[in-house]
């Protein structure tokens, strides 16, 4: 933990959470605009519990994968291994916690709970499978 590139990991985590927040905000604006037009886009009632489970899980998986993608693409000086991936996940969770303290409107990117932590870890390690090393 002492030798991880913390500055780059925090920068990558900040960019990841900022992108997720901006996308979440634009999704919220789009849904409000659709609701104001009077269009009925509601799914069938029997699918609502399934959608309520799958969408937050997909968002958490996406945030974890986005963190690995941004680090691999834009922070090339960071050698992605299992240790740095765990450090990156910790940084992402810190910024998600800080984001939850701010009065930023959003729909899907919210606070930290058990399922979002697991989703971020699974998303990061699934997308970053090729970076696993001892």
Secondary structure, 3 states (H helix, E strand, C coil): CCCCCHHHHHHHHHHHHHHHHHHHHHHHHHHHHHHHHCCCCCCCHHHHHHHHHHHHHHHHHHHHHHHHHHHHHHCCCCCCCHHHHHHHHHHHHHHHHHHHHCCCCCCCCCCCCHHHHHHHHHHHHHHCHHHCCC
